[in-house]
Amino acid sequence: MTRIFSGIKPTGHLTLGNYLGALRRWVGVDQHQSDALFSIVDLHALTVEHDPARVRRLSRQSATLMLAAGLDPQLCTVFVQSHVDEHARLSYLLECTATDGELRRMIQYKEKGTRARAAGQSVRLSLLTYPVLMAADILAYRTDEVPVGDDQTQHVELTRDLAVRFNQRYGHTFTVPRATHPPVAARVMNLQDPTSKMGKSDESGPGTVHLLDEADVVRKKIMRAVTDSGREVEYDRVTRPGIANLLEILAACEGGNPKDLAGVYESYGALKKDTAEAVVELLRPIRERHAELAADPGHIDSVLRKGAERAREMARPTVDAAYRAIGLLPA
Ligand code: TYM
């Protein structure tokens, strides 16, 4: 059976981008057809300035939302990364496999590092090594497929390189994984700046739809989305990025094709209105279920505890094998 691993970093409230790019497929397809693990990758939330209480809060909220969106602990393993030591254990071995040059080339490191420096903050070393920890997350489970949005492609490519290099040097230890992306909405763009990604860290920004936004807030954000100066509804990501983004969101909600949908609309206003309603309806059941689940944190904790036990059992043999292969004496 195909092994799937993917994760969400608790650095902000989950967004429509996280849902359409990743979570929706985990719920709809992956957990039913594969042996799947989904993790709240909390160690990754420590790579930038953070508030400990907020990370704790967001970790629980992310777990609650993952279940509210439909992940079923009977079908898949849901757990918190820091509860399973194997991730950090393996990460060190992969740091001894990766090179400084290859990590400095990572786009997210360059972007986030530049932003931190511009804000007068220091850049944590973990921001540089973060993709290695991500590789450990994936390789510890002998993962075949990693369902992610577009922005994670480069990290999964690095993971593949590290797996191949380790296997060649020390003997076959890891499965070489591949990234999979949704057919539409693999990169949902910011509604106020359709040339940049809709990201979690853009707190309460008008360009980001959060899964827990009230219906009226969602409507407002979509109705105020920045569009292009033209009038015709055309699907062209380069010349009409704002409209293309709305068409992709609508197509993802309704299961259609953005190009075909473009032909249906004669005005930007009508497209925005339908997109807003489609997103409101998409998010309504998740918000309702989230409210029910949030009322019982004991249940969430118990799901996460059992998930971590299962994950630990799956990861340990592979990580132990990597320790032996690289030349460390068995304990
Ligand atoms: P994160 O937490 O930023 O995002 C979680 C998932 O959501 C996708 N995503 C998007 N998809 C489409 N449009 C967007 N605007 C958008 N924003 C986010 C991401 O591609 C991702 O699939 N490094 C990862 C977390 C991670 C991970 C892993 C993922 C750590 N270890 C191992 C897979 C496997 C991250 O920061 O995702």
Residues whose N, C-alpha, C, O or C-beta is under 5 A from the ligand:
A	BS01	TYM	F5 S6 G7 I8 K9 G17 N18 G21 A22 V41 M134 D137 I138 V146 P147 V148 G149 D150 D151 Q152 A185 A186 R187 V188 M189 K197 M198
